[in-house]
């Protein structure tokens, strides 16, 4: 699976692009682009895959992604209604020297750190998320002022997690990211059956032992643990569609309801019935 390059054009009359809820939840969009990107997702739980970083987010997510970092669409596999606001901009969208003026020193540092991929939580996510939801209703000049305010909020925030230990947009990542793309595609097509680590290792031209080392290095978990986490993430979507616990268990590839309940609680922190009751309410 090759990484797709996304071609981005600014909105008419604007120096950047605003994209609202693109609705790609059924499309595995493993892609990159030379633009910086802010993504805010609300009302969903899904997968955060930015560069070599893979994790899950719950209910909402706010990330700032630097140029050419491969990433997965944040609504992939989501089966519930969610709202997204995506802002995409070139490095010099305000002129080639705008980041070098003294007033933007913190923002300049933020842009450099975004080359690792950044995730924001807590009050920062809440405040910036609300501002991003307002941006479409403003005129172009007010949109630009609000975007600069958002940059400053992100630059001042302590609620930030660096997703990759080294810059993730360089050429050395390309082969690794293509392998991860194959892994995702394989798990997506076979998670309801019995994904075979030997088969996917062969598909990416590694021995099973070498693949296990590669996979553990990039995901910080074993292949089996990753598949189980993927299944549980899918299970949450089925539960939120009001399927029963037993229906959900077998739908995502587990043979035992008791094991499914135990694993779900271990990963999510509450059992399926509590999760379903909490979120449907």
N, C-alpha and C positions, 0 to 999 in steps of 0.2 A: 504494500500500500504506500503510494507516494504521498508526501505532504503537499497539500494544495496551496498555491499562492492566491490569496484573496486580493482582488483589485478594488481599491477604494477611491471614490471621488467625493469631495466635500458636497454638502447640500448647497443648492442654489442660493447665492447671496451670502454664503458663509465660508469661513476658512477651515471648517472641520465638519465631520459627518455625525449626525444623530440617527441612531437606529433603535426603533422601539419594537420589542417582543417579536423577533424574526420568525418564531415558530418552527424551529429546526429540530424539535425533540425526537423525530423519527429518523433524523439524518446524522450519520457519524461524520462530522465535519472537522477533520484533523488538518489544521491549516496554519498559515503564518502570513504576515504582511509587514512592510517596513514602517507602518504607522504605530504610534503609541495608542493604547486602548484602555479605557475605563469601562468596566462591566459591573452593573448592579442587577442582581436577580432577587426577586421577592416573591414569596409564596410557594417555594419549591425546595426540595432536598435533592441534591444531585452530586455529580462528580466534578471535582476541581483538578484538571490535568493541565498544568502549565510547565513547559519544558520537561524536566525529569521529575517534577513533583506531582504526586497523585494523592489526593485525599478526598474526603466527603465534606460537603457543607450542609447545614441544616437550616431550613426556613428562608434564609437569605444569604447573599454573598456579595462582597465588594472587592474587586481586584483592580490593580493597575499593572498593565503588561507592556513591557518595552518592545522595541522594534525586532521583528524577525524571530520572536519566540514562538515555536510551535505550541498550539493549544487546542483543546477540544471545546466545542460549543457547550456552554454551561447548562443548557436545557436538554442535553442529550439524554434520552431515556426517561425524561420526566413525563408523567402521565396525569398531572394535575394542572389546573390553571395557574399560570405564574405571570409576573410582569417583569420585563427587562428594559433597561435603558443602557445603551452602548454608545460611548463617545469615542470617535476615532480621529486622530490628528497627526499630521506630519511633524517632525521635530522642529521645522522652521515655519510652522503655520502662522506665527506672528512676526516673521522676519528672522534672518539667520543669527542675529545677535541678541534676541530678546531675553534668552536665559542668562546672559552674561551681565545684565545690569544689576547693580547692588541690591535693589529691592527684591530681586528674584533669586537671591543666593540659596535660600532653603528649597525653593522650587527646583532650582538647577540640580541640587543634590538629590531631590526626589526623582527627577527624570533619570539620573545616572543609576540610582538604586533600582529603578523599574526594570533595568536590564536583567535582573535576577527574577523578576515577577514578585509582586507584593500583594498580600492579602490584608484587609482591614476588618476589624471587629469592633465590638462594644459601641460606645457613643459615636465614634467616628463613622461607623457603618450606618448607624441610625440617622445621624444628621445629614451626612452626604447623600444617603439614599433618598431622603425627603427632598433635598435640593435637586437631585437628578430627575425626580419625578415631575418637578415643576418646569424643567428647562424647555420642554417642547412648547409650552404656552406663552413663552416670552418672545419678544422681537429679537432680531439677530444681535443687536448691540447689547441688550440685556443678557442674552445667552452667553456672550463672550465674557461679560463682567462676572456672571455667576460661575463660569468655568474657572476663571482665575481665582475666585474665592474658594472653590473646591480644591484647586491645587494647593492653596495655602493651608487649608484644613488638613489635607493629607500630609503635607510636608511637616506640619506641627504635631501630628498624631504620634502617640506612643502605643496605640492599638494596632501595631503593624507586625506582620510576620513575613520574613524573607523566604520565598518559596524554594529557590535554588541557591546552593552555596557558591556557584560560579555563574558568570553571565551566561544566559541560556540561548542567546540568539546567534551563536557563532557556527561556522561550518562543521566543526568537529562533532556537533550534536546530530548531524543529519542522519547518519547511518543508525545511530542509537534510536532516534525518534521514529525512523521507518520501522525498525523492529518492534517498538512499542505499538505502533499502529497496527501491525499484523496481529500482535497479541490481543489488542482490544477487539479487532474484527473477529478473531477466533472465539474469544470468550462470549461476545455478543451473540454469535450464531450457535453456540453449543452449551451455554450455561444451564439450560434446562435438562440437558442430558448429563454426560460425565466428561467434562473437559480433560483431555489427556496431555499431561506435561511432555511426554515423549513425542507426541505428534506435533505440538507447536514448536518444540525445540528443533525438530527436523525441518519444519517449514521456514524457520529463520536461520537455518544452516549452522546450528550449534549442537554440540553433544548435550545430552540431558543435564549433566553436571555443570557444564559451562553456562547453559541457559539458566539454571537455578541460581548460579552466582550472579549472572547478569541481572536477572529479575529482582533478586534480593537487594542488590546494590541500588537499583533505580526506584524501587517501590518501598523499600524497608520492610517488606513482608514476603512470605513464601507464596508460591503460585496458588496453592490450595487456599491459604488465608485470603488472598486477593479475590479468588473466584467466589468464596463464601461471602466476602464483603459486598461484592457485586450483586450476588443473589439477594442478600438482605436489602440492599438499596432498591432493587427491583421489587422486592416484597413490600416495601413501604408504599410504593406506587400502587400496587394491587390492593393493599389494605385501604388506601385512601379512595379507591374506586368502590369501596364497600363490599369487597369479596370477603368470604369467611376465612378464618385462619387456616383451616385444612385445605381449602381451595388454593389459597396463596402458597402454602407449603409445597404442594405438589406442582403448582404452576411454575415455581422457580427452581425445581429440580431436587428438592429434598424428599427422602423416602420416609422420614419419621417426623411426626408432628411434635413429639416431645423434644427431639434433638433440635428441630427448627425453633421451638420456643426458647430453648436454652441458649442457642447461638444468637438469636435475635436480641435477647436481653443482654448478653455479653457485649454485643457490638453497639446496640442502640442505647442501652441503659434502662430500658423498661421492656416488659413483655409485649407481644403483639396486640393483645386485647387492650392494654393500657394505652399503647401508642395510638391505636385506632380510635379509642374513645376520646383521647385528648385532642387529636387533630381534627376529627370530624365535628367535635363541638366547636 
